[in-house]
Amino acid sequence: MTFQEDSFCVLDIETTGFEPENSEIIELFILKVESNLITDEFYSLFKPKEKITNSEIHGITDSVVENSPSFKEKEEEIINFL
């Protein structure tokens, strides 16, 4: 697959539930692609405010993210990366 754009980012996101309006991001992986080559990546787990209700889907439990930053704490870093 070839893209005409010179650069773009691919995001993989895991959340605390199945409904976007009621779920929080708990894992984010971003690949930065330039001229069809991966040039950088960002990865982080996040501690949500609420309990994770769908661990059986992605394997991420409350104990896994217990010492992770909140999404808000990493927000500026993510925006700068993108």
trRosetta pair geometry for C-beta under 8 A, 3 or more apart (Angstrom, degrees):
i j d omega theta_ij theta_ji phi_ij phi_ji
2 36 6.7 -32 -130 -90 73 134
3 8 6.6 -64 134 10 163 137
3 33 7.9 83 39 115 140 134
3 36 7.0 166 38 -82 88 84
5 8 5.3 72 99 -43 137 111
6 34 6.3 9 153 -153 77 72
6 35 6.2 -9 -159 -63 72 66
7 32 7.1 1 -168 -179 104 87
7 33 6.5 168 -147 91 56 56
7 34 4.3 -7 -100 -103 98 78
7 35 7.6 -16 -71 -21 73 56
8 32 8.0 179 95 -152 31 52
8 33 5.5 -12 62 61 72 102
9 30 5.3 -5 -175 -171 117 106
9 31 6.7 159 -156 79 62 47
9 32 5.3 -28 -100 -100 85 61
9 33 7.1 167 -94 16 30 79
9 81 7.9 100 -112 129 148 91
9 82 5.7 -83 -2 -126 162 79
10 30 7.0 153 76 -155 48 53
10 31 4.6 -4 52 54 100 101
10 33 6.6 49 -12 -15 102 119
11 28 6.8 -31 -158 -158 98 87
11 29 7.3 143 -157 79 49 53
11 30 5.3 -15 -100 -101 72 81
12 27 7.8 -30 115 120 87 98
12 28 7.4 149 80 -155 58 40
12 29 4.4 -6 55 58 105 102
12 30 7.8 -161 24 -71 67 39
13 25 5.7 -64 -161 -128 108 106
13 27 7.0 153 -157 85 40 66
13 28 5.7 1 -108 -105 75 73
14 25 7.4 102 74 -157 47 63
14 26 5.6 -60 102 66 92 88
14 27 3.9 21 41 47 111 109
14 28 7.9 -136 28 -60 70 43
14 57 8.0 171 -147 103 103 107
14 58 4.5 105 -141 -138 135 170
14 60 5.9 116 128 8 146 144
15 18 7.9 153 87 -74 118 22
15 20 7.6 -82 -132 -110 175 55
15 23 4.0 51 162 157 128 128
15 24 6.3 156 -155 77 82 31
15 25 5.7 -53 -99 -97 77 42
15 26 6.3 127 -134 8 23 89
15 54 7.7 35 91 48 70 130
16 23 4.9 180 55 -152 78 77
16 24 4.8 32 -1 45 124 79
16 26 5.7 109 -60 -34 75 121
16 48 5.0 37 -65 -68 137 174
16 50 6.1 112 156 81 160 99
16 51 7.4 133 -166 106 120 36
16 52 4.8 -119 -135 -115 80 61
16 53 6.2 66 160 17 78 79
16 54 7.0 129 164 25 32 95
17 22 5.8 -38 74 102 147 94
17 23 4.1 -143 52 -93 85 101
17 52 8.0 -165 -51 -154 66 49
17 53 5.0 26 -93 51 90 115
17 54 5.7 137 -116 -14 37 117
18 23 7.0 163 31 -62 16 137
18 54 6.3 121 -45 -69 83 149
19 22 4.5 33 86 35 112 104
19 23 6.0 158 74 -24 52 102
20 23 5.9 -68 -125 38 25 109
24 46 7.3 -122 145 106 106 124
24 48 4.0 139 78 -127 141 114
24 49 6.6 142 -55 23 160 81
24 50 6.6 149 1 37 125 94
24 71 6.7 -153 -177 -10 100 136
25 28 5.8 28 169 -56 128 106
25 46 5.8 52 107 42 79 145
25 48 7.9 166 68 -86 34 101
25 71 5.3 94 66 -95 104 140
26 45 6.4 -3 162 -162 70 74
26 46 5.3 -136 -136 62 37 83
26 47 7.8 49 -133 -99 84 15
26 48 5.5 -53 -85 -37 98 110
26 52 6.3 29 -72 -99 165 118
26 60 5.5 155 120 127 131 148
26 65 5.7 -79 -164 -76 105 157
27 44 7.5 -174 -144 96 49 47
27 45 5.4 -20 -98 -110 77 65
27 46 7.1 -153 -63 16 32 82
27 58 7.1 -161 26 158 140 146
27 60 5.9 -151 -33 -73 126 159
28 42 7.2 -14 119 114 99 100
28 43 7.2 179 93 -141 59 40
28 44 5.7 2 55 56 93 82
28 46 7.2 39 -2 -18 102 116
28 71 8.0 96 -18 -121 133 98
28 78 7.0 -2 120 -115 157 130
29 41 7.2 -10 -172 -172 81 105
29 42 7.2 169 -152 88 37 59
29 43 4.9 7 -110 -107 78 86
30 41 6.5 164 86 -155 58 56
30 42 4.3 8 50 51 106 101
30 43 7.7 -159 25 -67 64 50
30 78 7.6 131 -14 -145 149 86
30 81 6.4 115 83 127 147 133
30 82 7.1 -89 -165 -78 157 83
31 38 5.3 -55 -170 -130 112 109
31 40 7.8 151 -161 85 45 49
31 41 5.3 -18 -105 -104 59 90
32 38 7.1 105 72 -158 52 61
32 39 5.3 -64 102 64 100 87
32 40 4.1 9 41 58 126 91
32 41 6.8 -147 13 -72 80 40
32 42 7.8 67 -27 -9 100 93
32 81 7.3 -132 -57 170 125 88
33 36 6.7 5 177 -123 109 19
33 37 6.7 157 -154 74 69 29
33 38 5.7 -41 -96 -93 73 52
33 39 6.9 135 -124 7 21 87
34 37 6.1 -32 70 61 65 82
34 39 4.7 3 22 -13 110 141
38 41 6.9 13 177 -55 115 100
40 81 7.4 -153 125 -159 130 96
42 77 7.8 162 -146 138 133 98
42 78 6.8 143 145 -115 156 68
42 81 4.8 30 -54 -169 148 165
44 68 7.2 130 172 -161 85 113
44 69 7.1 -34 -178 49 129 104
44 74 5.6 179 111 -135 171 169
45 60 7.1 -179 -135 -141 114 128
45 64 6.8 -117 -158 135 155 94
45 65 5.0 -145 157 -109 117 88
45 68 4.3 -100 103 -109 94 150
46 65 6.4 3 89 -154 30 128
46 68 5.5 -158 -123 132 14 127
46 69 6.4 -47 -123 86 68 63
46 70 6.1 53 -167 -161 97 27
46 71 4.5 32 -153 -62 155 73
46 74 6.9 -116 -95 24 107 131
47 65 4.7 163 -93 147 61 100
47 66 6.7 62 -108 -140 118 12
47 67 7.6 179 -61 62 129 7
47 68 4.5 162 -38 71 83 87
47 69 6.8 -157 15 107 96 12
47 70 5.7 -62 64 -82 84 59
48 51 7.7 -139 87 -33 118 3
48 52 6.6 127 32 -66 134 79
48 65 7.1 44 2 114 75 152
48 70 7.8 105 -103 -132 23 78
48 71 7.9 25 -97 -16 63 106
49 70 7.7 42 -55 -129 78 118
51 62 6.0 -41 -141 -75 73 130
52 55 5.4 84 122 -59 117 91
52 60 6.3 -126 -154 107 161 86
52 61 6.3 -169 66 -147 139 32
52 62 5.4 -167 18 -60 104 73
52 65 7.4 116 -41 23 134 132
54 57 4.6 -1 157 11 103 120
54 58 7.1 58 115 12 93 93
55 58 7.0 -88 -148 59 37 71
55 59 6.5 45 -180 -134 75 12
55 60 6.1 -131 -125 72 77 45
55 61 4.8 39 -127 -88 142 70
56 59 8.0 36 -141 -70 15 47
59 64 7.9 84 133 -47 71 162
60 64 5.2 -122 -155 72 64 146
60 65 6.4 47 177 -35 106 110
61 64 4.8 109 52 -4 69 101
61 65 7.6 -165 90 8 41 85
62 65 6.5 -73 -152 49 32 93
62 66 6.6 66 148 -69 65 83
63 66 5.3 -11 -150 -31 38 122
65 68 4.4 -54 -161 19 72 130
69 73 4.0 -113 177 79 116 137
69 74 5.4 119 98 -38 133 101
70 73 4.8 106 56 -3 76 101
70 74 7.6 -168 90 5 47 85
71 74 6.2 -74 -157 48 36 97
71 75 6.4 66 145 -65 69 86
72 75 5.4 -19 -149 -22 35 122
74 77 5.0 -61 -166 47 68 116
74 78 5.7 71 136 -28 89 102
75 78 5.8 -59 -150 35 28 111
75 79 6.4 24 157 -16 65 107
76 79 5.7 -53 -146 37 32 111
76 80 6.3 32 155 -17 65 107
77 80 5.8 -56 -148 39 29 111
77 81 6.4 32 152 -23 63 105
78 81 5.7 -53 -149 33 31 113
78 82 6.5 25 156 -14 65 105
79 82 5.9 -57 -148 39 31 107
